[in-house]
Amino acid sequence: MSLSTLTRPSPVHRPSDLLAAYLTGSFYFSSARGTLLADGVHTRIRAGSGGRARAAAEALDAAAAAGLPDPVVVGAAGFRPDGAAGLLVPAVVRRAGAPAAMAAHLPEPRPGTGWTVRPRPEPDGYTTAVSRALELIGDGELRKVVLARALELTGDHPVAVPALLTRLVHADPAAHAFAADVTAPGDPAPRTLVGASPELLVSRRGALVVANPLAGSAPRAGDETLDRERVARLRDSAKDLGEHAHTAAQVAEALGRFCADLDVPERPEVIGTPTMWHLSTRITGRLRDPLDPACSALGLAEALHPTPAVCGVPAPRALTAIADLEPEDRGYYAGMVGWSGLDGDGEWAVTIRSAEVCDRTVRLFAGAGIVPGSDPDAELTETSAKFRTLLRALGLEHLV
């Protein structure tokens, strides 16, 4: 049975219903703002980086003229500007409230068995890359670069994406949870991008826009006393505050090109996820021209991506360093995922705490910001902590 058959007859009011209905080929996105599930393809958006917002606006206008109810653009774009993207106007859209309303308790996943794990690179390779990045920073070529590493997991049976997505949402209802079909030609089976990102790239409602960059992190200890100490250290860390300042300043500068008013807090806050603590700055603004397609949620996301939180400073040199130092192409990791409506409103998250799932294989990434004062072993530990979001949902947390 297709998901469109399931979605046409009646509205859905609970996010748990949407999760239960998720099938390969659908698009799911939830946050504190609400939940959206889309199915089928009305129009594919075929445009490169920098032109997607205008192409999306034209596709949405055409869909509305054709009588499509509630036309939206949904999908994901990869990390590199010239990388993969999968954006479309779906045939069917359903909406529901925020998943915080999901009260049902899920049993802990059973410890996974029969998995093979391939680190890419090996831990020693990652710390060597961090050391090389520090040399580039010391030579003045960079102020910051974000280096990622990957784990490729292969199991005995196909991975159940709905169950994985459900666990991610239940573990952190405040996250931006997503599942998007990113199947590429030549894939042996459907490929799904799935995750639960703590980082809002940009959200728009009318003329009001919000961005919430995160940079500067510490693993959560799971002990109340230790966590208080880690939060205090993070809040006062000159290294982490400097790293965060790079990101917040660039996000504010990019939004300032579109906004008449912009509010940027002087100091970041510390926010927590089930596995990490992050320095966080919530930046708000009011658009000068909300009717300009460049000011749609997708247009603003294009203008912001990639932020220093996932790339570096200066961005062109950081992109080159990432290509030189990372053995694996990031694909959709550290890209953007979300939706935009006919009125320009929408929400896009940074694609972190994510994995690409294809049949029995799960490919996940985690990264750390390298700045003066970074320690290669500490950055390796940080990436291990970030892997735990997906590994815990798979019952594989013991692997790191």
N, C-alpha and C positions, 0 to 999 in steps of 0.2 A: 504494500500500500504506500502511495506517495504521501509526502507530508502535505502537499497541497490539498489532498483529499481530507486529511485530518483537520486542516485549518479553515476550510471554507464554511462549514456549517455553523459554528458557534464561537462567540468570543471566549477568550481565556483570561482569567482574573488572577491566577496564582502563578508565580514564577516556577514553582515545582512542576506545574502542568507543562510549561514550555520546555523545561529540561527533559521531562519524560518523552516529549514529542520530537526531540532533536534526532535527526537522521543525517547521514552523509549527504552533502550538497546544500545543507541549510546554513544559515548564518545566525548566530546567537551573540547578543551583547547585553550585559547587565551592569548596573552600577547603582549608586544611591539615588540616581535620577530616575531609574526605571529599567524595564527589561524590554528588549526587542528581539523578535524571532522572525526571520524572513525565509522564504522558500521559492524556488523556481527562478527563471531568468526572463525578465521582460526585455532588458537592453543591457548589453555589455559596454562598459566605458573603455574605449580604446584611445588612450592619450598618454603621453609621457609626462614625466615630472615637470611641474610648472604649468601644465595645461589641463590638468585633471579637473580643477574646479570649474573652469568654463565649460568643458565637455560635459561634466556632470549636470551643470545648470541647464544646458541645452537638452540633455536626455530627460531630465525631470520635467521640463516644460512640455516636451513631446509626449511623455507618458501621461501627464495630466490632461493634455488635449485629447488623448486617445481614450480617456475615461478611467484610467487606472486610479483606484482609490488609494489615498495616503502614499504617494510615490516617495521613495527614499533611495539614496545611494548607500550601499553597504559594501564592506570589504576591507582589504588590507593592502598595504604597500610595503615593499622591502626596505632594508636599511639604506642601500646605496641609491642615489637619485636615478641611476640608470638600471636599477635592479627590477625584479619581478613586481607585478602589481595585479591584483584581482579585484576590480571594482565593478559593480553592476547595479542596475535597478531591478529588484526582485519582483516576481509576479504577485506574491502574497506577503502581507506584513501583519504580524500580530504584536500587540503591546500588553504589558502588565506592569504591576508595581515593582518596587525595588525588592531584591531578594532577601532583604533583612526580615521580611515577613515569613521566611521559610523556617518553621519551627521544628520540623521533623528531625530526629536524631539518626545519623547514619552510623552503623558499626564501623570500627576501624578496619581498613583494608588488611587482608592477610599478608604476612611477609611474602614478597615475591620470590619465586624459585624458578630455576631454569632460564635465567637471563644471562646473556653475555654483555659485557660492558667494554666499550672502546673509548677511552679518553682521547680527545683530539684538541691540542696535543697532550702528551703525557704531562704530569705535573711539573717535572723538571723542565720540559720545553716551555711551559707557561712562565715559570719564574725567570727563565733565560730571556724570554720576550719582554717581560717587565723590566729587567735590568737594561736591556737594549733601549727601551722606551725612556728610561731614566737618563741614559746617555744622550739621547736626542733632546730631552728637556734641558739637560745641563749645557748642551751646545747652543741653546737658544733657539732651536728649530720649533719647539713646541712649548706651550705652557701647561697643557693637559692632553692626555689621550686615554681613551677607554679601550681596554683590551679584554676580549672575551675568549672563553674556551668552551668546548662542546663535549657532551657525552652522547654517544650513540648506543642505545640499548636495544637489544633484540631478544624477544621472548619466544616462548613455545607456541603461543596462540595469538591471533589478532587482538589488538588493544581495543577495548570497548570505550569509544570516545564519549558516549553519553554518561557512562558511569564516572569516567575521569572528570568530565566537566561538572557533574553534580557534586563530586567531592571537593573540587576547587571552590565552587560557590558556597557550599556549606562551611568550608574551612575559613573563608574570609568574605562574608557577604558585602563588605564595603569596597572590595576590589572591583576593578573593571574586568569582569570575566568575559571570555569570548571563545567562540569556535567558528572558524571560517574555512570554507572549502578553498584550498589553494592548489588543487591538482594541476600538474603541469604535463604537457605532452611527454610521453615516455615513462611516466610514473607507472609502476606495476599494479598499483591499486590507488583508490582515492586517497588524497593527502589532506589532512586537516590541521590547521593552525589552532592550537588551543592553549589557553593560559588564564592567569589571574593577575593583571598588572596593578601595582599600587600607584602608578604614575599617570595622571591626567595630562595629556598634551595640550588639548584645548577643548572647551565647551562653550557653546553659544546658545543664548535664549534671547531673541529679539536683538536689542542693541548691546546687551550685557555679555561680555566674554570673560572666561576664567581659564587660567593656566596654572598648573601646580607642579613645577619642576622639583625633582628630588635629586640630590647629589650630596655625597658624604654619608657613609653607612657604617653600621656595626651589627654583627650577628646578635640575635636575641639569645640570652642564656637559658631561659626557662626557669630561672631562680629569681625571686622578687628582689632580693638584696643585690645580687650581681647585676640585674637589669637596671636598677636605679643607678648603680655606679657607671654602667656603660652609657646610659642616657646622659648623665652628668659630664662624662668625658667627651662624648660626642658634641654636646652643646658648647663646650669650651675649647674644642680642638682647633688650633690655628690651621692645621693642614686641612681638615674637613670643612671648616668655615671658608677657607680660601677656595677650595674646590667648588663648594656650593655657590660662592659669589660669582664665579665665572659663568655658571649656568643661569642663575637668576638674572644677571645683567644682560645676557644675550637674549633670553626670552623676553624680558621687558623691552629691549631695544626693538625686537622684531614686532611685538604687539603695538608698540608706540607708533609704528608707521601707519596703523589703521585706526587708532583710538584717539578720541579727543581728550579723554581723561584716563589716567592710569594710576592705580594704587599699588605700590610695591612696598611691603613691610620692610623695616630696616634690618631686622634679624630673622633668621629662619626659626621655625618650630621643629620639635622632634615628633615624628609620628611613627607608629609601630604596625607591623604586619605579624602574622604568626611566626615568622622566621627572622625578621630583620627590624632594625631601627634606622630611620632615615631623617636627614635634615630636609625640611620642606618649606617652601615659600609659596603661598597662595596669592597670585597676581590677578587683579581684576581690572577691567577697563570697559569703556563705553565707546562703541563704534561711531565713527564720523558718518559713514554711509553704509547702513546695513543692507541696502539693495544692490550693492556692487557684488558680483559673483566672487570677486577676490576676498570679500569679507564673509563668505559663507563659512561654516565650520570646516569644510574640507579645504577651502582656500586658505584659511588661517593655519590649518594643520600643515599644508604644503609650505607655507612661509616659515614655519617654526622648525620643521624637520630637516636634518637631524639636529637636536639640541646638543650642547656640550655634555649633557648627562649620559649620552650614549656614543658620542663621537669625540669631541675634544676642541681645543683652542690653539691656533686658528683652525677652523674646520677643514679647509682644503689640505693643509699639511697633515692633519690628523687622519683624514681619509686615506691618504697615501701611506702613512705609517701603519694603519690597520691592515691595509691590503698586503703590506710587506711582512708584518709580524704575525698575523693570524693565518694558520694553515687551512682553516675551513672558511668557505664563504658563508656569511651570516644568513643569507636568504632573507626570511621575514623577521628574524630576530632583530630587535632594536629598530624596527620600522614603526608603522602606525596602523591602528585598526579601529574601526568605528563606523559611524553613519552620519549622513546629512540629509535634511528634508528639503521639500520644495521651497519652504520659506527661508532657507539658509541655516536654520537651527540644527544642532547636532552635537555629537560628542566623539572625540578621538583620543585614544590612549596610546601610550608608548608600549610597543610590543616587547615587554620584558616579562620574566617569570612565565616563560612560554615554551612550547615544544611543537615540532611538526611530527604528526603521527601518520604513518603509512603502513597499513597491515600490521605486521608484528614488530615494526621498528619505531622507536621514539628517539627523536633527535632534539636535544635541548641544549641551550646556551646559558651562560651567566658571565657577566663582565664586571670589571672594577675600574674606577677612575684612577689613573696614574698621574700624580703631581709631584713636585719637589717634596721630599720627605717620605714618599711611599716606600714600603718594605715589601719585596717580592713575596716572601712567605706569608705576610699578612694579607696581601691581595689574593693569593691563592686560597687562603682560609675564607676570605669574604665570598669568593665565587662558589666555594663549596656550600656555604650557608645559603646562598641564593638558589642553588640547585634544589634545596630541600622542599621548596613549595611544590614542585612537580613530583619529586621523588616520594614525598610523603603521600600524595594523592594516589600514587601508583603502588604504595606499599613497599617502597624500595629505599626508604631513608637510611637504612643500614649501609648503603653503598658509599656514603660519604661521611 
